[in-house]
Amino acid sequence: MLAAVGGRDAMLERDYFSDSYSAARMRFRQAVQASGGRLTSHRNPATCRSESLGPDGLTTDVGMIGPAEAKRILVAQSATHGVEGFAGSGIEVGWLAMGMAGELPKDTALLLIHALNPHGFAMLSRVNENNVDLNRNFVDHGRPYPANPGYVELRNAICPRTWTPEALKAADARMDAYAKVHGAAALRAATSSGQYVDPEGVFHGGRKPTWSNHTLDQILRHHAGPASAVAIIDLHTGLGPSGYGEIMNGHQAGTDGYARVKDWFGGEATSNEEGSSSSAPITGDTLVGGLRALPRAKVTGITLEYGTFPLSEILRTIRADNWLRIHGELDSELGRSIKAEIRRAFYPDTDQWKRSVIARSVEVYRRMLAGLCRD
Ligand SMILES: [Zn+2]
């Protein structure tokens, strides 16, 4: 049986978290093996300049715990936004270390996807090896992309040519002026809802399915294809109050999945469509990929989004990272400072924050599992 979180003294919450992608990968693989799970690994072809990787390079690792032909599967995925993988990895490792797989009923399996975007995790970036935001990439690339005229208007302010206090002040003034005319929500949509016109810019959704998009599709079809019910938790950080894990309903209003999330979590589940979510409205998130990969299953998906710092700071680090990628030098004082800031923005690395993250993850795990087994 699982002891109450916080009542254990053999292992502290911070022990589940790792300081680098490579350390997280190794810790996850060990935890899956120690749980008697089956490990598979998908090699990302990109190279990485930030940390020395072992011979396996960059991989998305998958742990399947429970029967291979399970009727019900609880899925969690980390590092959809690479640098957010520090938290997501800690949660996945924590669940295994706490023995939570022991709570799975018969005919139910746990599928853990570790580092869906391994390049972004290792490089301390939200985006992937091609500057694509995976949570905007699961659109139908054969159809016209959603337009974002606000982004086009503000692109040079979002990422100014130089990253100096003067240039930033002028850029911020332009963005403030836009918000005065169009409203704060319009500014948020312009900057972060996603855009498909500027491959170098922030929140770019890509022009074709990414490696991670294909990889998620393969993983879900292979492991969860035969299941009749699948519940998916996509683990994120950066939005909302510090340490709080917001449950975001990933489905469109009016769908069965939307109603199930409401049923399982009541008013606690926020929604873009109702304006209650901390996220700007987005298109092409990973749940679209889950629904596409599992046409025969009842799929119920949420984003579990942990707050870290105020939104203005988060956006600033995303813009800085984007500037660094286009105009800056990674191996420079400014480059190192930008990377340290984005890491801290998405992974506060304090014991208190980690305790909140783990405690909430345990609660959400149990509620997702209860919903999955009830429906
Ligand atoms: Zn995220």
Residues whose N, C-alpha, C, O or C-beta is under 5 A from the ligand:
A	BS01	ZN	H81 E84 H236 T237
